[in-house]
Every structure is written in C-alpha cells, then in structure tokens.
Amino acid sequence: MRIINISDTKASLSHLIKKVQETNESIIIGKAGKPVAILSAYREDTSLRELGGSWSGKVKMAEDFDDIDEQIIDDYHNSTIFPDK
C-alpha cells in the first residue's frame, strides 16, 4: 500500500477509486506524511445469513397453530357488524 497526500487524493479521487476497484489494492491517505484513512474496494458479504436472533430457542410454536377454529370462521362470515340495509 502506498501513501497519498490528502490534497493529491482530492485532485484525483475518481482515478484512485477506479484503480482500487481494478487492482483490489487499498490506498492509504495521509496528512503531513502520517496515515489518516484507507481507500479500499467495497466487498459485498455473500455469506449465508444465520437466522434466529435473540428469540431463538425461547419461543415454541403450538402444535395446533394451523388448525382452523370453525367457530371463528362462522362468526367472521355471519357477522352483524355491518348489517344489510
């Protein structure tokens, strides 16, 4: 990695970004000869995401979760909330 001064970076940022993308090599940006930042290519994380989160193992789905309660279905279809006029 080479060090490039901030003023030089400002003048040629587009060129430096293109170079970083093509070579996949980072560039150190310096001020008064001391490193202050790194310009590097973005790498997208393509690894599979682990699902679960903080509730993993703490919540259990009831065995009858998908069972249909006929009374609820009947009440829904025969509701008198909006009676016919």
C-alpha positions, -999 to 999 in steps of 0.1 A, spaced: 0 0 0 13 34 -8 5 67 10 -11 95 -10 -14 130 5 -50 144 11 -45 172 -15 -34 147 -41 -64 125 -32 -88 154 -37 -74 161 -72 -75 125 -84 -102 108 -64 -121 93 -94 -88 79 -108 -79 64 -74 -113 48 -69 -110 32 -104 -76 19 -95 -87 4 -62 -116 -13 -80 -94 -27 -107 -65 -38 -86 -83 -46 -53 -54 -30 -36 -60 -4 -8 -45 31 -8 -35 49 24 -44 86 26 -21 107 46 -18 141 62 17 155 68 32 121 60 11 103 86 -17 78 76 -52 90 84 -75 69 63 -76 39 39 -94 39 5 -103 3 -3 -127 -16 -26 -161 -25 -12 -166 -62 -9 -202 -74 -6 -208 -100 21 -222 -130 2 -221 -155 31 -254 -170 42 -270 -151 70 -277 -171 102 -313 -168 112 -326 -170 147 -318 -138 166 -323 -132 203 -356 -152 205 -340 -184 190 -348 -213 213 -371 -192 235 -403 -194 215 -423 -225 207 -450 -228 181 -482 -246 194 -489 -279 177 -524 -267 167 -512 -234 153 -525 -241 118 -558 -257 129 -589 -238 119 -614 -229 146 -648 -233 129 -665 -210 154 -642 -181 145 -648 -187 107 -685 -189 113 -685 -157 133 -665 -139 107 -688 -149 78 -720 -143 97 -710 -111 114 -736 -85 122 -711 -56 125 -723 -43 92 -759 -55 88 -776 -53 55 -797 -22 50 
